[in-house]
């Protein structure tokens, strides 16, 4: 197995984690994030959940804090887009991505698999690729009942 070095030449690794819903990031790429933080203790992480309301927002915040406790610097952003309706909130969602692009310049981005059958997951992936055109983007999959697993081409040994 070949390794890959995510260390930037100019300082701490900057990671952007994008999830449509509470627990998407943890399920989809949580192990990889934990490994990267162990290997890069100065890493800066921006953790964004686009649909996180009420009890789910508390769950998302607490989980993100635990995952990011070993990060050099972290910021957790919980948005309030309606679950299941992101394609119908396209303008507001795109504006959110554009604001994020101005505020944080990542070395590595984690986002949803682009052919995921869940419309919110696809929308977040599409806007990630549309907004961050010159960045390294890795898509993650979430195993679920509809069996829409793609054809993975990048694995991280945990």
C-alpha positions as CSV (number, residue, x, y, z in Angstrom):
1,X,0.0,0.0,0.0
2,X,1.3,3.4,-0.9
3,X,1.2,6.3,1.5
4,X,0.2,9.9,0.8
5,X,1.6,13.0,2.6
6,X,-1.0,15.6,3.4
7,X,1.4,18.0,5.1
8,X,1.4,21.4,3.5
9,X,4.8,23.1,2.9
10,X,3.8,26.3,4.6
11,X,2.6,25.2,8.0
12,X,-0.2,23.3,9.7
13,X,-2.6,21.2,7.7
14,X,-6.0,22.9,7.1
15,X,-8.9,20.5,6.8
16,X,-12.5,21.3,5.8
17,X,-15.1,18.7,6.8
18,X,-18.5,19.0,5.2
19,X,-21.6,17.1,6.1
20,X,-25.2,17.5,5.2
21,X,-26.5,16.2,8.5
22,X,-25.5,15.5,12.1
23,X,-23.2,12.4,12.2
24,X,-22.5,12.3,8.4
25,X,-18.9,13.4,8.9
26,X,-18.3,11.0,11.8
27,X,-19.7,8.1,9.9
28,X,-18.2,8.9,6.5
29,X,-14.7,10.0,7.3
30,X,-14.4,10.2,11.1
31,X,-11.6,7.6,11.3
32,X,-9.6,9.4,8.6
33,X,-10.0,12.7,10.4
34,X,-8.8,11.1,13.7
35,X,-5.8,9.6,12.0
36,X,-4.9,12.9,10.3
37,X,-5.1,14.7,13.6
38,X,-2.9,12.2,15.3
39,X,-0.3,12.6,12.5
40,X,-0.7,16.4,12.4
41,X,-1.3,17.8,15.9
42,X,-1.1,21.4,14.7
43,X,-3.9,20.8,12.1
44,X,-6.6,23.4,11.8
45,X,-10.1,22.0,11.1
46,X,-13.3,23.6,10.0
47,X,-16.3,21.3,10.7
48,X,-19.5,22.2,8.9
49,X,-22.9,20.5,9.3
50,X,-25.6,22.0,7.0
51,X,-28.7,20.6,8.6
52,X,-28.6,20.5,12.4
53,X,-31.5,21.6,14.5
54,X,-32.5,21.2,18.1
55,X,-31.4,18.0,19.7
56,X,-29.5,17.0,16.6
57,X,-27.5,20.3,16.8
58,X,-26.5,19.4,20.4
59,X,-25.5,15.9,19.2
60,X,-23.4,17.4,16.3
61,X,-21.7,19.9,18.5
62,X,-20.7,17.5,21.2
63,X,-19.5,14.9,18.7
64,X,-17.5,17.4,16.8
65,X,-15.8,18.6,20.0
66,X,-14.8,15.1,20.8
67,X,-13.4,14.4,17.4
68,X,-11.5,17.7,17.3
69,X,-10.1,17.7,20.8
70,X,-6.6,17.0,19.4
71,X,-6.7,19.6,16.7
72,X,-4.4,22.5,16.9
73,X,-7.3,24.8,16.1
74,X,-10.9,24.1,15.2
75,X,-14.2,25.7,14.4
76,X,-17.6,24.0,14.4
77,X,-20.3,25.5,12.2
78,X,-23.9,24.2,12.5
79,X,-26.3,25.5,9.8
80,X,-30.1,25.2,9.9
81,X,-31.0,24.1,6.4
82,X,-34.1,21.9,6.3
83,X,-33.3,18.1,6.2
84,X,-34.3,16.6,2.8
85,X,-34.8,20.0,1.1
86,X,-31.3,21.2,0.3
87,X,-31.8,21.1,-3.5
88,X,-34.7,23.5,-3.0
89,X,-32.6,25.9,-1.0
90,X,-29.9,26.1,-3.6
91,X,-29.3,29.9,-3.6
92,X,-29.0,30.1,0.1
93,X,-26.9,27.0,0.3
94,X,-24.5,28.2,-2.5
95,X,-24.2,31.6,-0.6
96,X,-23.2,29.6,2.5
97,X,-20.5,27.8,0.5
98,X,-19.2,31.1,-1.0
99,X,-18.9,32.6,2.5
100,X,-17.1,29.6,3.6
101,X,-14.7,29.9,0.7
102,X,-13.8,33.4,1.7
103,X,-13.3,32.6,5.4
104,X,-11.3,29.4,5.2
105,X,-8.7,28.1,2.7
106,X,-8.3,24.4,3.2
107,X,-5.5,22.0,2.1
108,X,-7.9,19.1,2.1
109,X,-11.7,18.8,1.9
110,X,-13.9,15.9,2.9
111,X,-17.4,15.9,1.4
112,X,-20.1,13.4,0.4
113,X,-19.9,10.9,-2.4
114,X,-21.3,12.7,-5.5
115,X,-23.6,9.9,-6.5
116,X,-25.1,9.3,-3.1
117,X,-28.8,8.7,-3.4
118,X,-29.7,11.1,-0.7
119,X,-30.5,14.5,-2.3
120,X,-28.9,16.5,0.5
121,X,-25.6,14.5,0.3
122,X,-25.5,15.0,-3.5
123,X,-26.1,18.7,-3.2
124,X,-23.4,19.2,-0.7
125,X,-20.9,17.3,-2.8
126,X,-21.9,19.2,-6.0
127,X,-21.4,22.6,-4.3
128,X,-18.1,21.4,-2.8
129,X,-16.7,20.7,-6.3
130,X,-18.3,23.8,-7.7
131,X,-17.0,26.1,-5.0
132,X,-13.5,24.7,-4.3
133,X,-12.2,24.0,-7.8
134,X,-8.5,24.2,-6.9
135,X,-8.4,22.1,-3.8
136,X,-7.8,18.4,-2.9
137,X,-11.3,16.9,-2.3
138,X,-12.0,13.5,-1.0
139,X,-15.5,12.1,-1.1
140,X,-16.7,9.8,1.6
141,X,-19.6,7.3,1.6
142,X,-22.2,6.6,4.2
143,X,-23.4,3.0,4.3
144,X,-27.2,3.0,4.6
145,X,-30.3,1.0,3.7
146,X,-30.5,1.9,0.1
147,X,-27.1,0.3,-0.8
148,X,-25.8,3.2,-2.9
149,X,-22.2,2.3,-2.3
150,X,-20.1,3.6,-5.2
151,X,-16.7,2.3,-6.4
152,X,-14.2,3.6,-3.8
153,X,-10.8,4.4,-5.1
154,X,-9.1,5.8,-2.0
155,X,-8.7,3.9,1.3
156,X,-7.1,5.0,4.6
157,X,-5.7,2.3,6.8
158,X,-7.0,2.8,10.4
